[in-house]
Amino acid sequence: MATYDVGDQVRVTATFKTAGTLTNTAAKTARQWKPDGSNNDITSDIQTGSDDGIYYIDIQLDQVGTHTIKIASTDVVVAAETIELVVAKSIFDHS
């Protein structure tokens, strides 16, 4: 698993298909859980990708620990993609 530094920006993508075909979905939600236990509704940050059924969010990693991001659909395609991103303390961070 890749690790990231505090301050990195990562693009998280979700791909939705029905019967193997990329399918657009109108009802999309996204949430980010941070290492300190807080969570953010980031649905308004979802962007449409280069093809049908592909969506992405650019996530700013601002805390050391594991960030969990979930992008879900609840209409034509009922599915979700969840990813965990690990942020390590930098050897240059002396705080």
Gaussian input, Z-matrix of N, CA and C with variables (Angstrom, degrees):
# hf/3-21g

backbone

0 1
 N
 C     1     B1
 C     2     B2     1     A1
 N     3     B3     2     A2     1     D1
 C     4     B4     3     A3     2     D2
 C     5     B5     4     A4     3     D3
 N     6     B6     5     A5     4     D4
 C     7     B7     6     A6     5     D5
 C     8     B8     7     A7     6     D6
 N     9     B9     8     A8     7     D7
 C    10    B10     9     A9     8     D8
 C    11    B11    10    A10     9     D9
 N    12    B12    11    A11    10    D10
 C    13    B13    12    A12    11    D11
 C    14    B14    13    A13    12    D12
 N    15    B15    14    A14    13    D13
 C    16    B16    15    A15    14    D14
 C    17    B17    16    A16    15    D15
 N    18    B18    17    A17    16    D16
 C    19    B19    18    A18    17    D17
 C    20    B20    19    A19    18    D18
 N    21    B21    20    A20    19    D19
 C    22    B22    21    A21    20    D20
 C    23    B23    22    A22    21    D21
 N    24    B24    23    A23    22    D22
 C    25    B25    24    A24    23    D23
 C    26    B26    25    A25    24    D24
 N    27    B27    26    A26    25    D25
 C    28    B28    27    A27    26    D26
 C    29    B29    28    A28    27    D27
 N    30    B30    29    A29    28    D28
 C    31    B31    30    A30    29    D29
 C    32    B32    31    A31    30    D30
 N    33    B33    32    A32    31    D31
 C    34    B34    33    A33    32    D32
 C    35    B35    34    A34    33    D33
 N    36    B36    35    A35    34    D34
 C    37    B37    36    A36    35    D35
 C    38    B38    37    A37    36    D36
 N    39    B39    38    A38    37    D37
 C    40    B40    39    A39    38    D38
 C    41    B41    40    A40    39    D39
 N    42    B42    41    A41    40    D40
 C    43    B43    42    A42    41    D41
 C    44    B44    43    A43    42    D42
 N    45    B45    44    A44    43    D43
 C    46    B46    45    A45    44    D44
 C    47    B47    46    A46    45    D45
 N    48    B48    47    A47    46    D46
 C    49    B49    48    A48    47    D47
 C    50    B50    49    A49    48    D48
 N    51    B51    50    A50    49    D49
 C    52    B52    51    A51    50    D50
 C    53    B53    52    A52    51    D51
 N    54    B54    53    A53    52    D52
 C    55    B55    54    A54    53    D53
 C    56    B56    55    A55    54    D54
 N    57    B57    56    A56    55    D55
 C    58    B58    57    A57    56    D56
 C    59    B59    58    A58    57    D57
 N    60    B60    59    A59    58    D58
 C    61    B61    60    A60    59    D59
 C    62    B62    61    A61    60    D60
 N    63    B63    62    A62    61    D61
 C    64    B64    63    A63    62    D62
 C    65    B65    64    A64    63    D63
 N    66    B66    65    A65    64    D64
 C    67    B67    66    A66    65    D65
 C    68    B68    67    A67    66    D66
 N    69    B69    68    A68    67    D67
 C    70    B70    69    A69    68    D68
 C    71    B71    70    A70    69    D69
 N    72    B72    71    A71    70    D70
 C    73    B73    72    A72    71    D71
 C    74    B74    73    A73    72    D72
 N    75    B75    74    A74    73    D73
 C    76    B76    75    A75    74    D74
 C    77    B77    76    A76    75    D75
 N    78    B78    77    A77    76    D76
 C    79    B79    78    A78    77    D77
 C    80    B80    79    A79    78    D78
 N    81    B81    80    A80    79    D79
 C    82    B82    81    A81    80    D80
 C    83    B83    82    A82    81    D81
 N    84    B84    83    A83    82    D82
 C    85    B85    84    A84    83    D83
 C    86    B86    85    A85    84    D84
 N    87    B87    86    A86    85    D85
 C    88    B88    87    A87    86    D86
 C    89    B89    88    A88    87    D87
 N    90    B90    89    A89    88    D88
 C    91    B91    90    A90    89    D89
 C    92    B92    91    A91    90    D90
 N    93    B93    92    A92    91    D91
 C    94    B94    93    A93    92    D92
 C    95    B95    94    A94    93    D93
 N    96    B96    95    A95    94    D94
 C    97    B97    96    A96    95    D95
 C    98    B98    97    A97    96    D96
 N    99    B99    98    A98    97    D97
 C   100   B100    99    A99    98    D98
 C   101   B101   100   A100    99    D99
 N   102   B102   101   A101   100   D100
 C   103   B103   102   A102   101   D101
 C   104   B104   103   A103   102   D102
 N   105   B105   104   A104   103   D103
 C   106   B106   105   A105   104   D104
 C   107   B107   106   A106   105   D105
 N   108   B108   107   A107   106   D106
 C   109   B109   108   A108   107   D107
 C   110   B110   109   A109   108   D108
 N   111   B111   110   A110   109   D109
 C   112   B112   111   A111   110   D110
 C   113   B113   112   A112   111   D111
 N   114   B114   113   A113   112   D112
 C   115   B115   114   A114   113   D113
 C   116   B116   115   A115   114   D114
 N   117   B117   116   A116   115   D115
 C   118   B118   117   A117   116   D116
 C   119   B119   118   A118   117   D117
 N   120   B120   119   A119   118   D118
 C   121   B121   120   A120   119   D119
 C   122   B122   121   A121   120   D120
 N   123   B123   122   A122   121   D121
 C   124   B124   123   A123   122   D122
 C   125   B125   124   A124   123   D123
 N   126   B126   125   A125   124   D124
 C   127   B127   126   A126   125   D125
 C   128   B128   127   A127   126   D126
 N   129   B129   128   A128   127   D127
 C   130   B130   129   A129   128   D128
 C   131   B131   130   A130   129   D129
 N   132   B132   131   A131   130   D130
 C   133   B133   132   A132   131   D131
 C   134   B134   133   A133   132   D132
 N   135   B135   134   A134   133   D133
 C   136   B136   135   A135   134   D134
 C   137   B137   136   A136   135   D135
 N   138   B138   137   A137   136   D136
 C   139   B139   138   A138   137   D137
 C   140   B140   139   A139   138   D138
 N   141   B141   140   A140   139   D139
 C   142   B142   141   A141   140   D140
 C   143   B143   142   A142   141   D141
 N   144   B144   143   A143   142   D142
 C   145   B145   144   A144   143   D143
 C   146   B146   145   A145   144   D144
 N   147   B147   146   A146   145   D145
 C   148   B148   147   A147   146   D146
 C   149   B149   148   A148   147   D147
 N   150   B150   149   A149   148   D148
 C   151   B151   150   A150   149   D149
 C   152   B152   151   A151   150   D150
 N   153   B153   152   A152   151   D151
 C   154   B154   153   A153   152   D152
 C   155   B155   154   A154   153   D153
 N   156   B156   155   A155   154   D154
 C   157   B157   156   A156   155   D155
 C   158   B158   157   A157   156   D156
 N   159   B159   158   A158   157   D157
 C   160   B160   159   A159   158   D158
 C   161   B161   160   A160   159   D159
 N   162   B162   161   A161   160   D160
 C   163   B163   162   A162   161   D161
 C   164   B164   163   A163   162   D162
 N   165   B165   164   A164   163   D163
 C   166   B166   165   A165   164   D164
 C   167   B167   166   A166   165   D165
 N   168   B168   167   A167   166   D166
 C   169   B169   168   A168   167   D167
 C   170   B170   169   A169   168   D168
 N   171   B171   170   A170   169   D169
 C   172   B172   171   A171   170   D170
 C   173   B173   172   A172   171   D171
 N   174   B174   173   A173   172   D172
 C   175   B175   174   A174   173   D173
 C   176   B176   175   A175   174   D174
 N   177   B177   176   A176   175   D175
 C   178   B178   177   A177   176   D176
 C   179   B179   178   A178   177   D177
 N   180   B180   179   A179   178   D178
 C   181   B181   180   A180   179   D179
 C   182   B182   181   A181   180   D180
 N   183   B183   182   A182   181   D181
 C   184   B184   183   A183   182   D182
 C   185   B185   184   A184   183   D183
 N   186   B186   185   A185   184   D184
 C   187   B187   186   A186   185   D185
 C   188   B188   187   A187   186   D186
 N   189   B189   188   A188   187   D187
 C   190   B190   189   A189   188   D188
 C   191   B191   190   A190   189   D189
 N   192   B192   191   A191   190   D190
 C   193   B193   192   A192   191   D191
 C   194   B194   193   A193   192   D192
 N   195   B195   194   A194   193   D193
 C   196   B196   195   A195   194   D194
 C   197   B197   196   A196   195   D195
 N   198   B198   197   A197   196   D196
 C   199   B199   198   A198   197   D197
 C   200   B200   199   A199   198   D198
 N   201   B201   200   A200   199   D199
 C   202   B202   201   A201   200   D200
 C   203   B203   202   A202   201   D201
 N   204   B204   203   A203   202   D202
 C   205   B205   204   A204   203   D203
 C   206   B206   205   A205   204   D204
 N   207   B207   206   A206   205   D205
 C   208   B208   207   A207   206   D206
 C   209   B209   208   A208   207   D207
 N   210   B210   209   A209   208   D208
 C   211   B211   210   A210   209   D209
 C   212   B212   211   A211   210   D210
 N   213   B213   212   A212   211   D211
 C   214   B214   213   A213   212   D212
 C   215   B215   214   A214   213   D213
 N   216   B216   215   A215   214   D214
 C   217   B217   216   A216   215   D215
 C   218   B218   217   A217   216   D216
 N   219   B219   218   A218   217   D217
 C   220   B220   219   A219   218   D218
 C   221   B221   220   A220   219   D219
 N   222   B222   221   A221   220   D220
 C   223   B223   222   A222   221   D221
 C   224   B224   223   A223   222   D222
 N   225   B225   224   A224   223   D223
 C   226   B226   225   A225   224   D224
 C   227   B227   226   A226   225   D225
 N   228   B228   227   A227   226   D226
 C   229   B229   228   A228   227   D227
 C   230   B230   229   A229   228   D228
 N   231   B231   230   A230   229   D229
 C   232   B232   231   A231   230   D230
 C   233   B233   232   A232   231   D231
 N   234   B234   233   A233   232   D232
 C   235   B235   234   A234   233   D233
 C   236   B236   235   A235   234   D234
 N   237   B237   236   A236   235   D235
 C   238   B238   237   A237   236   D236
 C   239   B239   238   A238   237   D237
 N   240   B240   239   A239   238   D238
 C   241   B241   240   A240   239   D239
 C   242   B242   241   A241   240   D240
 N   243   B243   242   A242   241   D241
 C   244   B244   243   A243   242   D242
 C   245   B245   244   A244   243   D243
 N   246   B246   245   A245   244   D244
 C   247   B247   246   A246   245   D245
 C   248   B248   247   A247   246   D246
 N   249   B249   248   A248   247   D247
 C   250   B250   249   A249   248   D248
 C   251   B251   250   A250   249   D249
 N   252   B252   251   A251   250   D250
 C   253   B253   252   A252   251   D251
 C   254   B254   253   A253   252   D252
 N   255   B255   254   A254   253   D253
 C   256   B256   255   A255   254   D254
 C   257   B257   256   A256   255   D255
 N   258   B258   257   A257   256   D256
 C   259   B259   258   A258   257   D257
 C   260   B260   259   A259   258   D258
 N   261   B261   260   A260   259   D259
 C   262   B262   261   A261   260   D260
 C   263   B263   262   A262   261   D261
 N   264   B264   263   A263   262   D262
 C   265   B265   264   A264   263   D263
 C   266   B266   265   A265   264   D264
 N   267   B267   266   A266   265   D265
 C   268   B268   267   A267   266   D266
 C   269   B269   268   A268   267   D267
 N   270   B270   269   A269   268   D268
 C   271   B271   270   A270   269   D269
 C   272   B272   271   A271   270   D270
 N   273   B273   272   A272   271   D271
 C   274   B274   273   A273   272   D272
 C   275   B275   274   A274   273   D273
 N   276   B276   275   A275   274   D274
 C   277   B277   276   A276   275   D275
 C   278   B278   277   A277   276   D276
 N   279   B279   278   A278   277   D277
 C   280   B280   279   A279   278   D278
 C   281   B281   280   A280   279   D279
 N   282   B282   281   A281   280   D280
 C   283   B283   282   A282   281   D281
 C   284   B284   283   A283   282   D282

   B1=1.4504
   B2=1.5275
   B3=1.3026
   B4=1.4659
   B5=1.5244
   B6=1.3187
   B7=1.4635
   B8=1.5198
   B9=1.3220
   B10=1.4597
   B11=1.5119
   B12=1.3205
   B13=1.4554
   B14=1.5184
   B15=1.3250
   B16=1.4604
   B17=1.5243
   B18=1.3246
   B19=1.4583
   B20=1.5132
   B21=1.3363
   B22=1.4638
   B23=1.5267
   B24=1.3221
   B25=1.4599
   B26=1.5242
   B27=1.3314
   B28=1.4565
   B29=1.5214
   B30=1.3176
   B31=1.4700
   B32=1.5303
   B33=1.3273
   B34=1.4603
   B35=1.5215
   B36=1.3384
   B37=1.4606
   B38=1.5261
   B39=1.3194
   B40=1.4598
   B41=1.5218
   B42=1.3231
   B43=1.4549
   B44=1.5172
   B45=1.3275
   B46=1.4596
   B47=1.5218
   B48=1.3387
   B49=1.4643
   B50=1.5242
   B51=1.3377
   B52=1.4630
   B53=1.5205
   B54=1.3091
   B55=1.4697
   B56=1.5291
   B57=1.3349
   B58=1.4566
   B59=1.5137
   B60=1.3331
   B61=1.4627
   B62=1.5216
   B63=1.3335
   B64=1.4652
   B65=1.5211
   B66=1.3354
   B67=1.4591
   B68=1.5159
   B69=1.3308
   B70=1.4622
   B71=1.5174
   B72=1.3152
   B73=1.4529
   B74=1.5248
   B75=1.2966
   B76=1.4647
   B77=1.5248
   B78=1.3221
   B79=1.4673
   B80=1.5237
   B81=1.3300
   B82=1.4633
   B83=1.5212
   B84=1.3234
   B85=1.4592
   B86=1.5168
   B87=1.3217
   B88=1.4638
   B89=1.5181
   B90=1.3214
   B91=1.4630
   B92=1.5211
   B93=1.3363
   B94=1.4628
   B95=1.5222
   B96=1.3438
   B97=1.4622
   B98=1.5145
   B99=1.3366
   B100=1.4592
   B101=1.5287
   B102=1.3433
   B103=1.4634
   B104=1.5355
   B105=1.3273
   B106=1.4655
   B107=1.5246
   B108=1.3446
   B109=1.4598
   B110=1.5148
   B111=1.3209
   B112=1.4716
   B113=1.5247
   B114=1.3259
   B115=1.4625
   B116=1.5169
   B117=1.3192
   B118=1.4632
   B119=1.5199
   B120=1.3249
   B121=1.4586
   B122=1.5269
   B123=1.3194
   B124=1.4678
   B125=1.5310
   B126=1.3418
   B127=1.4624
   B128=1.5258
   B129=1.3198
   B130=1.4678
   B131=1.5295
   B132=1.3465
   B133=1.4653
   B134=1.5310
   B135=1.3386
   B136=1.4678
   B137=1.5215
   B138=1.3256
   B139=1.4664
   B140=1.5264
   B141=1.3270
   B142=1.4612
   B143=1.5162
   B144=1.3282
   B145=1.4555
   B146=1.5117
   B147=1.3256
   B148=1.4630
   B149=1.5261
   B150=1.3352
   B151=1.4605
   B152=1.5197
   B153=1.3233
   B154=1.4600
   B155=1.5185
   B156=1.3191
   B157=1.4544
   B158=1.5053
   B159=1.3301
   B160=1.4594
   B161=1.5265
   B162=1.3421
   B163=1.4633
   B164=1.5239
   B165=1.3343
   B166=1.4611
   B167=1.5232
   B168=1.3241
   B169=1.4656
   B170=1.5158
   B171=1.3286
   B172=1.4611
   B173=1.5229
   B174=1.3384
   B175=1.4621
   B176=1.5189
   B177=1.3205
   B178=1.4603
   B179=1.5281
   B180=1.3249
   B181=1.4621
   B182=1.5302
   B183=1.3215
   B184=1.4623
   B185=1.5284
   B186=1.3461
   B187=1.4584
   B188=1.5246
   B189=1.3338
   B190=1.4544
   B191=1.5249
   B192=1.3321
   B193=1.4569
   B194=1.5180
   B195=1.3335
   B196=1.4593
   B197=1.5249
   B198=1.3244
   B199=1.4579
   B200=1.5350
   B201=1.3248
   B202=1.4594
   B203=1.5218
   B204=1.3307
   B205=1.4627
   B206=1.5273
   B207=1.3401
   B208=1.4654
   B209=1.5200
   B210=1.3375
   B211=1.4616
   B212=1.5259
   B213=1.3282
   B214=1.4655
   B215=1.5228
   B216=1.3301
   B217=1.4600
   B218=1.5224
   B219=1.3366
   B220=1.4622
   B221=1.5244
   B222=1.3356
   B223=1.4707
   B224=1.5225
   B225=1.3053
   B226=1.4670
   B227=1.5331
   B228=1.3120
   B229=1.4606
   B230=1.5262
   B231=1.3163
   B232=1.4592
   B233=1.5200
   B234=1.3444
   B235=1.4571
   B236=1.5239
   B237=1.3280
   B238=1.4597
   B239=1.5232
   B240=1.3189
   B241=1.4535
   B242=1.5145
   B243=1.3304
   B244=1.4605
   B245=1.5166
   B246=1.3343
   B247=1.4604
   B248=1.5227
   B249=1.3321
   B250=1.4542
   B251=1.5144
   B252=1.3257
   B253=1.4556
   B254=1.5226
   B255=1.3248
   B256=1.4579
   B257=1.5287
   B258=1.3281
   B259=1.4626
   B260=1.5239
   B261=1.3095
   B262=1.4722
   B263=1.5144
   B264=1.3105
   B265=1.4680
   B266=1.5203
   B267=1.3091
   B268=1.4470
   B269=1.5275
   B270=1.3261
   B271=1.4678
   B272=1.5251
   B273=1.3269
   B274=1.4586
   B275=1.5223
   B276=1.3295
   B277=1.4614
   B278=1.5212
   B279=1.3127
   B280=1.4664
   B281=1.5125
   B282=1.3413
   B283=1.4642
   B284=1.5136
   A1=108.13
   A2=115.96
   A3=121.34
   A4=109.93
   A5=116.27
   A6=120.74
   A7=108.17
   A8=114.70
   A9=121.61
   A10=109.68
   A11=116.36
   A12=123.00
   A13=109.53
   A14=116.17
   A15=120.51
   A16=108.00
   A17=115.96
   A18=121.60
   A19=113.69
   A20=117.88
   A21=120.15
   A22=109.97
   A23=115.78
   A24=122.02
   A25=107.34
   A26=116.02
   A27=121.81
   A28=109.06
   A29=116.73
   A30=121.48
   A31=108.92
   A32=115.40
   A33=122.31
   A34=107.32
   A35=116.65
   A36=120.37
   A37=111.15
   A38=114.61
   A39=122.19
   A40=107.28
   A41=116.09
   A42=122.48
   A43=108.75
   A44=117.14
   A45=122.04
   A46=110.05
   A47=115.20
   A48=121.74
   A49=110.23
   A50=115.16
   A51=121.54
   A52=106.80
   A53=115.98
   A54=122.43
   A55=111.36
   A56=116.77
   A57=121.54
   A58=115.70
   A59=117.94
   A60=121.62
   A61=109.66
   A62=116.20
   A63=119.93
   A64=109.68
   A65=116.20
   A66=121.19
   A67=110.87
   A68=116.42
   A69=120.39
   A70=110.34
   A71=115.24
   A72=121.49
   A73=108.80
   A74=116.75
   A75=120.60
   A76=111.50
   A77=116.87
   A78=121.33
   A79=109.75
   A80=116.50
   A81=122.34
   A82=108.77
   A83=115.85
   A84=120.86
   A85=108.63
   A86=115.90
   A87=120.54
   A88=109.13
   A89=115.06
   A90=121.09
   A91=108.31
   A92=115.55
   A93=122.25
   A94=108.56
   A95=115.70
   A96=121.79
   A97=107.11
   A98=116.44
   A99=121.64
   A100=110.30
   A101=116.56
   A102=120.43
   A103=114.37
   A104=118.53
   A105=120.40
   A106=112.65
   A107=117.12
   A108=121.53
   A109=114.16
   A110=117.34
   A111=119.69
   A112=109.38
   A113=115.34
   A114=119.14
   A115=109.04
   A116=114.51
   A117=121.74
   A118=110.41
   A119=116.14
   A120=121.15
   A121=105.96
   A122=116.71
   A123=121.34
   A124=111.16
   A125=115.35
   A126=120.82
   A127=111.77
   A128=117.28
   A129=120.30
   A130=112.26
   A131=118.13
   A132=122.01
   A133=113.26
   A134=118.30
   A135=120.79
   A136=109.75
   A137=115.28
   A138=122.31
   A139=109.21
   A140=116.06
   A141=121.59
   A142=108.81
   A143=116.08
   A144=121.44
   A145=112.95
   A146=115.11
   A147=121.98
   A148=113.93
   A149=117.73
   A150=120.26
   A151=108.69
   A152=117.22
   A153=121.02
   A154=109.91
   A155=116.92
   A156=121.89
   A157=116.45
   A158=118.44
   A159=121.42
   A160=108.47
   A161=115.45
   A162=122.07
   A163=108.39
   A164=116.05
   A165=119.10
   A166=111.49
   A167=113.34
   A168=122.36
   A169=106.97
   A170=116.72
   A171=121.60
   A172=107.47
   A173=116.40
   A174=123.36
   A175=109.61
   A176=116.49
   A177=122.29
   A178=107.65
   A179=117.51
   A180=122.04
   A181=108.94
   A182=116.27
   A183=120.61
   A184=114.29
   A185=117.79
   A186=121.11
   A187=109.96
   A188=116.63
   A189=121.96
   A190=108.36
   A191=117.06
   A192=122.07
   A193=110.58
   A194=116.37
   A195=121.86
   A196=111.12
   A197=115.44
   A198=123.18
   A199=106.71
   A200=117.41
   A201=121.76
   A202=108.65
   A203=116.12
   A204=121.48
   A205=107.70
   A206=115.45
   A207=121.09
   A208=108.75
   A209=116.12
   A210=122.93
   A211=106.27
   A212=116.03
   A213=120.14
   A214=111.20
   A215=114.67
   A216=123.03
   A217=107.60
   A218=115.43
   A219=118.67
   A220=113.46
   A221=117.51
   A222=116.90
   A223=111.22
   A224=119.81
   A225=122.65
   A226=110.39
   A227=115.82
   A228=122.12
   A229=106.82
   A230=116.97
   A231=120.26
   A232=106.70
   A233=114.82
   A234=120.21
   A235=109.25
   A236=115.56
   A237=120.71
   A238=109.40
   A239=115.30
   A240=121.44
   A241=106.90
   A242=115.60
   A243=121.89
   A244=107.67
   A245=115.68
   A246=120.71
   A247=108.41
   A248=115.37
   A249=121.27
   A250=108.56
   A251=115.63
   A252=122.73
   A253=107.93
   A254=117.37
   A255=121.63
   A256=109.00
   A257=115.12
   A258=122.31
   A259=107.71
   A260=116.42
   A261=121.68
   A262=110.17
   A263=115.77
   A264=120.26
   A265=107.85
   A266=117.08
   A267=122.68
   A268=110.26
   A269=116.22
   A270=119.74
   A271=110.74
   A272=116.36
   A273=120.99
   A274=112.54
   A275=117.01
   A276=121.90
   A277=108.95
   A278=116.37
   A279=121.32
   A280=112.35
   A281=116.67
   A282=118.30
   A283=110.53
   D1=134.44
   D2=178.19
   D3=-71.71
   D4=148.91
   D5=172.95
   D6=-117.41
   D7=155.53
   D8=-175.66
   D9=-125.26
   D10=166.46
   D11=175.82
   D12=-101.03
   D13=154.22
   D14=173.35
   D15=-58.63
   D16=133.87
   D17=-179.18
   D18=97.92
   D19=-13.85
   D20=177.01
   D21=-65.48
   D22=150.33
   D23=172.89
   D24=-113.82
   D25=130.28
   D26=-175.70
   D27=-124.66
   D28=137.82
   D29=176.01
   D30=-93.68
   D31=121.41
   D32=178.50
   D33=-106.64
   D34=128.65
   D35=-177.89
   D36=-116.18
   D37=154.55
   D38=173.63
   D39=-133.64
   D40=139.06
   D41=179.32
   D42=-122.75
   D43=124.93
   D44=-179.19
   D45=-113.98
   D46=131.96
   D47=-178.94
   D48=-134.32
   D49=151.61
   D50=166.94
   D51=-125.75
   D52=129.04
   D53=-178.95
   D54=51.05
   D55=37.71
   D56=176.95
   D57=82.07
   D58=0.20
   D59=-179.07
   D60=-107.85
   D61=131.90
   D62=176.34
   D63=-56.39
   D64=131.81
   D65=-173.14
   D66=-133.54
   D67=127.72
   D68=175.20
   D69=-69.52
   D70=151.94
   D71=178.45
   D72=-135.77
   D73=135.37
   D74=-179.71
   D75=-85.83
   D76=-32.38
   D77=-175.72
   D78=-97.01
   D79=90.98
   D80=-179.70
   D81=-115.41
   D82=141.31
   D83=173.25
   D84=-132.95
   D85=155.32
   D86=176.63
   D87=-147.34
   D88=143.02
   D89=-179.88
   D90=-143.38
   D91=143.76
   D92=176.45
   D93=-119.85
   D94=126.49
   D95=173.36
   D96=-103.30
   D97=129.65
   D98=-176.86
   D99=-101.73
   D100=162.90
   D101=-178.31
   D102=-59.54
   D103=-27.73
   D104=-179.06
   D105=-80.07
   D106=2.14
   D107=178.61
   D108=95.51
   D109=-9.90
   D110=178.34
   D111=-76.83
   D112=159.78
   D113=175.86
   D114=-143.22
   D115=151.30
   D116=-176.25
   D117=-127.79
   D118=136.05
   D119=169.97
   D120=-80.45
   D121=114.02
   D122=-177.31
   D123=-114.87
   D124=25.44
   D125=-178.93
   D126=-56.75
   D127=-38.97
   D128=-177.54
   D129=-67.15
   D130=-13.27
   D131=-179.57
   D132=-90.88
   D133=-3.93
   D134=-178.75
   D135=-66.14
   D136=131.59
   D137=177.53
   D138=-114.96
   D139=153.24
   D140=177.06
   D141=-85.27
   D142=134.39
   D143=-179.25
   D144=-81.09
   D145=-162.77
   D146=-173.84
   D147=-81.26
   D148=-5.31
   D149=-177.77
   D150=-147.38
   D151=166.77
   D152=175.82
   D153=-54.98
   D154=143.37
   D155=173.45
   D156=75.37
   D157=3.65
   D158=-179.73
   D159=-111.31
   D160=127.78
   D161=-178.75
   D162=-134.51
   D163=155.18
   D164=179.10
   D165=-148.59
   D166=161.55
   D167=175.23
   D168=-139.34
   D169=136.46
   D170=173.22
   D171=-92.78
   D172=120.95
   D173=-175.19
   D174=-106.98
   D175=129.84
   D176=173.91
   D177=-91.25
   D178=121.49
   D179=-178.43
   D180=-92.33
   D181=104.96
   D182=-171.23
   D183=-113.80
   D184=7.80
   D185=179.10
   D186=-142.20
   D187=147.99
   D188=173.58
   D189=-74.28
   D190=138.60
   D191=178.99
   D192=126.13
   D193=-161.90
   D194=-176.86
   D195=-99.17
   D196=125.02
   D197=175.00
   D198=-102.99
   D199=133.60
   D200=177.77
   D201=-116.60
   D202=127.96
   D203=-179.24
   D204=-122.35
   D205=133.21
   D206=179.03
   D207=-127.81
   D208=126.78
   D209=173.15
   D210=-114.85
   D211=126.17
   D212=-175.02
   D213=-130.43
   D214=158.27
   D215=175.47
   D216=-129.64
   D217=142.69
   D218=-176.69
   D219=-131.54
   D220=15.17
   D221=178.83
   D222=-115.37
   D223=-101.24
   D224=-176.44
   D225=-59.98
   D226=-43.36
   D227=177.99
   D228=-113.52
   D229=121.00
   D230=176.02
   D231=-100.81
   D232=100.23
   D233=-174.81
   D234=-161.98
   D235=169.61
   D236=177.28
   D237=-151.61
   D238=150.80
   D239=171.39
   D240=-122.15
   D241=133.06
   D242=179.98
   D243=-125.68
   D244=137.50
   D245=179.13
   D246=-135.82
   D247=145.50
   D248=174.34
   D249=-113.12
   D250=133.65
   D251=178.90
   D252=-118.67
   D253=128.17
   D254=-177.93
   D255=-102.04
   D256=125.89
   D257=178.50
   D258=-108.97
   D259=120.78
   D260=-178.68
   D261=-97.51
   D262=152.17
   D263=174.68
   D264=-69.29
   D265=130.96
   D266=-179.46
   D267=-72.81
   D268=144.19
   D269=175.92
   D270=-67.52
   D271=-14.49
   D272=179.42
   D273=-90.85
   D274=-5.77
   D275=-179.11
   D276=-92.16
   D277=110.19
   D278=-176.46
   D279=-105.01
   D280=20.09
   D281=-179.99
   D282=-85.57

